[in-house]
Amino acid sequence: MLAQHTRVRPAPAAATAAALAFGLVAATASPASADDPEAQGFGPDNVIVLIGDGMGYDQIDAASLYRDGTSYNQFAVDPDTGEVDREPSEASNVYEEFDVQLSAATYPEGGSYDPEAVWTDFDDVNNGYTDSAAAGTALASGVHTDNGLLGLDPDLLPVRNLTERAQETGRASGVVADVPFSHATPASFVAHNEDRNAYDEIAREMLTEHELDVVMGAGHPHYDEDGQPVDEPAFDYVDEATYESASTGETGFTFVEETEDFADLAETATPPERVFGLAQAAATLQYDRSGPDLDEDGEPIEGSEPYDAEFNENVPSLAEMASGALNVLDNSSDEGMFLMVEGGAIDWAGHDNNINRLIEEQIEFDDAVEEVVDWVESESSWQETLVVVTADHETGYLAGPGAGEEGGWTPLTGEAGELPEHSWHSEDHTNMLVPVYAQGPGASRMQHHAQYEDPVQGAYLEHTDIANTVFDFWGRG
Ligand SMILES: [Zn+2]
């Protein structure tokens, strides 16, 4: 029965009970094949959640159109009649071929998503949206909370997150981001704080108060946005004392900052047990670098294109960081792992309505997903690893040309190598549904949670259901 598992381990008592119950559900609700570990009552050893911060369907398709000239989820909706006219759908990302494809509602505590209102009033999704702290907490802990809160419920009580549960079940755990490691999304998978902007406290908590095996991100005090050393260090995302102790190994992490050392992490047969990887860039690996595509105020210049600005060379890509993290985690525990990988600057591009850099960031994220899938297929298997690709919310209200109150929703269109025809309708987050792609043990359980129906996007769940699916198997502790 465990033939497909390379590891045999006793499941924790709570997880066994929960998993058996779901085995029954799966057996009666859908025909289960004899070699389906989920149907046999076994959940994932490894869970890898990749979050595109601010990544709606149109963010993904903007990049696919630019890279491949194809799109996956484009349509026109007439707000008066509700008529939906779909574009041909062509997968160009590995996750667009995953077994389970759903959407998720992202609203914070007290919010709602109304599938009728959303497709009759173009402005509806500009209200009641979440921030990345509440959304990260929902994705990490399965609990709705108020905007601004990290790892706390609305009564300010700490909620159990997936890295903690991984640790309690003997698994390795880690978070990787291409924005500061102490920023809202990675922080929400580790820390508990009333103030998502309390970076000093959050960084200290992440590096000294938990048993994480991997923390990686940007936020290096000694480098600027172009990856150049600065004269005066800026302790914006980690305080000086914590940085000093973490960068000298005093917090139990091996400190990594050079690109070659990040690359080695992915290759070596004997990686360090715990790694704090701080890329040599101030806030983002690439997004905030200077370049000829930006004016003096950092606004995108009309007529500029993706990759007009040279990439910073002294930082790893998100895919390289993810690859290194997987090798470290895989070697740290025989019980499995939990890893969160965030493409954080998709959101920054959405706030700036910068289509060029949005496309760059989305492609960096897509590459990271591909790297993770390669790892599953070469070093693990779809019998033991669950991969989830999702977003915490959409940012910028990206839509097709001419979209709006009058024209309704229009599809993004374009050719490979050209900027897609598009329009922006916000400089903030929206309350629209975001994609959920899942494959591996537990993915079909996620489908059971998707009990709501949107007239355009189809079946959807609440984003709290993603973590709760993992808790279904791993127990809550
Ligand atoms: Zn944002």
Boltz pocket constraint, residues with backbone or C-beta under 6 A from the ligand:
constraints:
  - pocket:
      binder: B
      contacts: [[A, 54], [A, 132], [A, 347], [A, 348], [A, 351], [A, 395], [A, 429]]
      max_distance: 6.0
